[in-house]
Amino acid sequence: MSVVVRMAPSPTGFLHIGNVRTFLFNWLFARHEGGQIRLRIENTDTAREVAEATDFIQDSLRWLGIDWDGDVTFQLDRMDDCRRVAEELVAAGKAYEDEGAIRFRMPDEGVTVWEDVVRGRVEVPNETIEDLVLVRSDGRPTYNFASPMEDVWDGITHVVRGADHISNTPKQIQLIQAVGADVPTYAHCPDVNGTDAKKLSKRHGAVGVDEFRNAGYLPEALMNFLALLGWAPDGETTIMSREVMVERFDLARVSPSPAQFDYAKLDWMNGVYLRALTPDEFAHALVLYLGEQGYEWDAQLVRAAAPLVQEKIAKLGEFPAFAGFLFHDVEPQELDGGVEVVDAAREALAQLEPFTADSIEAALRRVLERLGLKPRQGFQPIRIAVTGSKVSPGLFESIELLGREKTLARLSARAS
């Protein structure tokens, strides 16, 4: 049997990272099995604008590296089919009309059972399941009707989704059996929690794919991190390419226990990926990111500054605060007794030739030696005057990139 799975986001224009983790599991499973993955927009609510949201969903998934097979489908396009099936169920005595709506008649006895790939055997007494509304009084099918019907029509073999859908599963199994179709295999993935063991939400920080993208995470690093939220190939391997993840992914190794979203670990992992890039790749990624974020900074200067920050930052979004002094003016800072060394540095650099990092370093070290200052004492006031911060890329390389004119202007403008 060829595996067919589906991703089914709602067209809200927002992709929660927990849902994307589950989409990734679908993708890894399908690609590992040589099967197919479908993208379905679950828009049973006709009041929602879906075109822009759908474009956003597709762009976000593609950016992360998750693709799909065939055209995107829309649940709204199958509403007539759903109503037709509902009427057939009424005619067969399996559903009934109730105040203008159509309800499915759930069995009163026995249990609904499925073997969950992640959670094992699940049994739900049928007496605890209420009769399900299939079609509302306004003619719109409900999610719990449209979704399993589309699974039937699309030939979905495995439904891989979040644990919050467990309560829907017995209802959907009963419906699928009622129309005489094969019930798919279910796998309910664990929730994604914050470090406080509560379900991941805005209070923990960024939770949307766009927020992580805007913060400057690499898609490869984010994919790697998300794959390990509830799954591990061996309990030891951490850094994996997408090819390795596809090769090693096993749905049976997904844990039923909630996964913890550790932002510090993501930052660490993203830093590993940034440092693994070649200098040209890193510079290119930085230029593209800054352009996406609306920074109209000189690309040549960005490329020149890239080697100074590659080992220092954990995500591309840290570059503007770390090296922005190269591209815009800085406010004069109080030097806390460092005026003398800053004045001496200005004099030493005024006529220095060549104006390179090596010659700048030598000249400034001679200044410190003459004034009897240790590097920590002497370089910090110069750094603050030139960059506007106590933390910056290499001081001498930064001064070279900034250029003599701007460097001297900033050394002269220091607050005293």
C-alpha positions in Angstrom: 0.0 0.0 0.0 1.4 3.4 -1.0 1.4 5.9 1.8 -0.7 9.1 1.4 -0.8 11.7 4.2 -2.1 15.2 4.3 -1.4 18.6 5.9 -4.6 20.4 6.7 -4.1 24.0 8.0 -6.9 26.4 8.6 -6.7 29.6 6.5 -6.0 32.0 9.3 -2.8 33.5 7.9 -0.9 32.2 10.9 1.1 29.0 11.1 1.7 27.9 14.7 5.0 26.3 15.1 3.5 23.3 16.9 1.2 22.6 13.9 4.2 22.9 11.6 6.1 20.3 13.7 3.2 17.9 13.0 3.2 18.9 9.3 7.0 18.1 9.3 6.3 14.6 10.7 3.8 14.0 7.9 6.4 15.2 5.4 9.2 13.1 6.8 7.0 10.0 7.0 5.7 10.4 3.4 9.2 11.0 2.0 10.7 8.1 4.0 8.0 5.7 2.7 8.2 7.0 -0.9 4.6 8.1 -0.6 2.7 11.3 -1.2 1.7 14.3 0.9 -1.3 16.5 0.2 -2.0 20.1 1.2 -5.6 20.8 2.1 -7.0 24.1 3.2 -9.7 23.4 5.7 -12.0 26.3 5.1 -15.5 25.2 5.9 -16.2 28.7 7.2 -17.1 30.7 4.1 -16.8 34.0 5.9 -13.0 33.8 6.0 -10.8 35.3 3.4 -8.6 32.5 2.3 -6.6 33.5 -0.8 -3.9 35.7 1.0 -3.7 33.3 3.9 -3.3 30.3 1.6 -0.4 32.1 -0.2 1.2 32.8 3.2 0.9 29.1 4.3 2.5 27.9 1.1 5.3 30.4 1.2 6.0 29.5 4.9 6.1 25.8 4.2 8.3 26.2 1.2 10.7 28.4 3.1 11.0 25.7 5.8 11.6 23.1 3.1 8.3 21.2 3.3 6.8 20.5 -0.1 3.7 18.6 -1.2 2.3 16.6 -4.1 -0.4 17.7 -6.5 -2.5 20.9 -6.3 -3.6 22.5 -3.1 -7.2 21.5 -2.4 -9.9 23.5 -0.5 -12.5 21.9 1.7 -15.0 24.5 0.6 -14.9 23.1 -2.9 -16.4 19.8 -1.6 -19.3 21.1 0.3 -21.9 19.8 -2.2 -20.3 16.3 -2.0 -20.6 16.5 1.8 -24.3 17.4 1.7 -25.0 14.6 -0.8 -23.3 12.0 1.5 -25.3 13.4 4.5 -28.6 12.9 2.6 -27.5 9.4 1.7 -26.8 8.7 5.4 -30.3 10.0 6.3 -31.9 7.8 3.6 -30.0 4.8 5.1 -31.2 5.5 8.6 -27.7 6.3 9.8 -28.4 10.0 10.2 -31.5 12.2 10.9 -32.7 15.7 10.7 -32.8 17.8 13.8 -34.1 21.4 13.7 -32.8 22.0 10.2 -29.5 20.3 10.8 -28.4 16.7 10.0 -27.0 14.6 12.8 -25.1 11.3 12.6 -26.5 8.5 14.7 -23.7 7.2 16.9 -24.0 3.6 18.2 -25.2 3.3 21.8 -23.2 0.1 22.7 -19.8 -1.3 22.2 -16.5 0.6 21.8 -14.7 2.4 19.0 -11.1 1.2 18.9 -8.0 2.1 16.9 -4.3 1.2 17.1 -2.6 4.5 17.4 1.0 4.4 16.0 2.2 6.8 18.7 -0.1 6.0 21.6 -0.9 2.3 21.2 -4.4 0.9 21.5 -7.2 3.4 22.2 -10.7 2.4 23.2 -13.7 4.8 23.6 -17.1 3.6 24.9 -19.7 4.5 22.2 -22.2 5.5 24.9 -19.9 8.5 25.7 -20.0 9.9 22.1 -22.9 12.2 21.3 -24.7 12.1 18.0 -22.6 14.3 15.7 -23.9 17.3 13.6 -22.9 16.6 10.0 -24.5 19.6 8.3 -25.6 22.8 10.2 -29.0 24.4 9.7 -27.4 26.9 7.3 -26.2 24.0 5.0 -22.5 24.1 6.0 -20.9 20.8 6.8 -19.0 20.6 10.1 -15.2 19.9 10.4 -15.8 16.5 11.9 -17.8 15.5 8.8 -15.9 17.2 6.0 -12.4 16.2 7.2 -12.9 12.5 7.4 -14.9 12.5 4.1 -12.0 14.2 2.4 -9.6 11.7 3.9 -11.8 9.0 2.2 -11.9 10.8 -1.2 -8.2 11.6 -1.2 -7.2 8.0 -0.3 -5.4 9.1 2.9 -3.8 6.1 4.4 -2.3 7.7 7.6 -3.7 10.6 9.6 -0.8 12.1 11.5 -2.0 15.0 13.6 -1.8 16.6 17.1 -3.0 15.0 20.3 -5.8 17.6 20.6 -7.6 15.7 17.8 -7.9 12.4 19.8 -11.4 13.3 20.9 -12.4 13.7 17.2 -11.1 10.3 16.1 -13.8 7.9 17.3 -16.5 10.1 15.7 -14.6 10.2 12.4 -13.9 6.5 12.5 -17.7 5.8 12.9 -18.4 8.1 10.0 -15.9 6.5 7.7 -17.2 3.0 8.6 -20.7 4.2 7.9 -19.9 5.1 4.3 -18.2 1.8 3.8 -14.7 3.1 3.4 -11.3 1.9 4.8 -10.3 3.6 8.0 -6.9 5.2 7.9 -4.1 4.5 10.4 -4.0 7.2 13.1 -1.0 8.7 14.8 -1.5 11.4 17.4 1.7 13.4 18.0 2.5 15.0 21.4 1.8 18.6 22.3 4.6 21.1 22.1 5.0 22.9 25.4 7.2 25.7 26.7 9.8 25.2 29.3 7.1 25.8 31.9 5.4 22.6 30.8 2.4 24.6 29.5 1.3 24.5 25.9 3.4 26.7 23.7 1.8 30.1 23.3 2.7 33.8 22.8 3.7 34.1 26.4 6.7 31.9 25.7 7.9 34.1 22.8 7.7 33.6 19.0 5.3 30.9 18.0 4.6 31.6 14.3 6.8 30.5 11.4 7.0 34.1 10.2 8.3 35.2 13.6 11.1 32.7 13.5 11.9 33.7 9.9 11.9 37.4 10.7 14.2 36.7 13.7 16.8 35.3 11.4 16.7 31.6 11.9 17.9 29.4 9.1 15.1 27.2 7.7 17.5 24.2 7.8 18.2 24.7 11.5 14.5 25.3 12.4 13.5 22.1 10.5 16.2 20.1 12.3 15.1 21.5 15.7 11.4 20.8 15.0 12.0 17.3 13.9 13.4 16.5 17.4 10.3 17.8 19.2 8.9 14.4 20.0 11.1 12.2 17.8 14.7 11.0 18.0 16.4 8.5 15.8 18.6 7.1 18.5 18.6 9.4 21.5 22.0 10.9 20.7 22.1 12.4 17.2 21.2 16.1 17.2 22.4 17.8 14.0 20.9 16.2 10.9 20.5 17.2 7.3 17.0 16.9 5.8 18.2 13.9 3.8 19.4 12.1 6.9 16.1 13.0 8.7 14.1 11.5 5.8 16.3 8.4 5.8 16.0 7.8 9.5 12.5 8.9 10.3 10.3 6.3 12.0 6.8 7.2 13.0 6.9 4.5 15.7 9.7 6.4 17.4 7.6 9.4 18.0 7.0 9.8 21.7 3.5 10.3 23.2 4.9 12.6 25.9 4.7 16.4 25.4 7.8 17.9 23.7 9.6 20.9 25.2 10.3 23.9 23.0 13.6 25.2 24.3 14.5 28.5 22.7 18.0 28.4 24.0 18.6 25.1 22.3 17.2 26.5 19.1 19.6 29.4 19.3 22.5 27.1 19.9 21.5 24.9 16.9 21.0 27.8 14.6 24.5 29.1 15.6 25.9 25.7 14.7 24.3 25.9 11.3 25.5 29.5 10.7 29.1 28.6 11.5 28.9 25.6 9.2 28.2 27.9 6.2 31.1 28.9 4.0 32.0 32.6 4.3 30.3 33.3 1.0 27.2 31.3 1.9 27.0 33.2 5.2 27.4 36.6 3.6 24.8 35.7 1.0 22.3 34.6 3.6 22.9 37.8 5.6 22.4 40.0 2.5 19.2 38.3 1.6 17.9 38.4 5.2 18.6 42.1 5.6 16.9 42.8 2.3 13.8 40.8 3.3 13.6 42.8 6.5 13.8 46.1 4.7 17.3 47.2 5.5 18.7 49.3 2.7 22.3 48.8 3.7 25.2 48.6 1.3 25.5 44.9 0.3 29.3 45.2 -0.3 29.8 46.5 3.3 27.5 43.8 4.7 29.6 41.1 2.9 32.8 42.7 4.2 31.4 42.7 7.8 30.1 39.2 7.6 33.3 37.4 8.6 33.5 39.6 11.7 30.2 38.3 13.0 29.8 34.7 11.8 31.4 33.2 14.9 29.6 35.7 17.2 25.9 35.7 16.5 23.3 32.9 16.9 20.8 34.2 14.4 20.9 36.6 11.5 18.5 39.0 13.3 21.3 39.8 15.7 23.4 41.5 13.0 21.7 44.9 13.0 22.2 45.4 16.8 25.7 43.9 16.7 27.1 45.6 13.6 24.6 48.3 12.8 27.1 51.0 13.8 28.8 50.4 10.4 25.7 51.6 8.6 24.2 54.4 10.7 25.4 57.1 13.1 25.7 56.3 16.8 25.0 58.5 19.8 28.0 59.8 21.7 28.5 57.9 24.9 29.8 58.8 28.3 33.3 57.3 28.5 33.7 57.0 32.3 37.3 58.4 32.4 38.4 57.2 29.0 38.6 60.6 27.3 42.4 60.7 27.4 42.8 57.4 25.6 40.1 58.3 23.0 41.8 61.6 22.3 45.2 59.8 21.9 43.6 57.2 19.6 42.2 59.9 17.4 45.6 61.5 17.0 47.3 58.1 16.3 44.7 57.2 13.6 44.5 60.6 11.9 47.5 60.1 9.6 47.9 56.3 9.9 48.9 54.5 6.7 47.8 52.0 5.6 44.5 52.2 7.3 44.1 48.4 7.8 43.2 46.3 10.8 46.8 45.2 11.4 48.2 48.8 11.4 45.3 50.1 13.4 45.9 47.4 16.1 49.6 48.2 16.2 49.0 52.0 16.5 46.4 51.6 19.3 48.6 49.2 21.3 51.3 51.7 21.2 48.9 54.3 22.6 47.9 52.0 25.4 51.6 51.2 26.1 52.4 54.9 26.3 49.5 55.7 28.6 50.3 52.6 30.8 46.9 51.0 30.2 45.9 47.4 29.9 43.9 46.3 26.8 40.7 45.9 28.8 41.1 49.4 30.2 42.2 51.1 27.0 40.2 49.5 24.2 36.8 49.6 25.9 36.5 53.5 25.8 37.6 53.4 22.1 35.1 50.7 21.3 32.3 52.6 23.0 33.2 55.8 21.2 33.4 54.2 17.8 30.6 51.6 17.9 28.3 53.0 20.5 28.4 49.8 22.5 30.5 47.8 24.9 30.0 44.7 22.7 30.9 44.7 19.0 32.8 42.7 16.3 36.6 42.9 16.4 37.5 46.5 17.2 40.4 46.9 14.7 38.5 45.2 11.8 35.5 47.4 12.6 37.5 50.6 12.5 39.0 49.5 9.1 35.5 48.9 7.7 34.1 52.1 9.2 36.9 54.1 7.6 39.1 56.9 8.8 36.7 59.8 8.3 33.8 58.3 10.3 36.1 56.8 12.9 37.8 60.2 13.6 34.4 61.9 13.7 33.1 59.5 16.3 36.3 59.7 18.4 35.9 63.5 18.3 32.2 63.5 19.2 32.6 61.4 22.4 30.8 62.9 25.4 33.1 64.2 28.1 
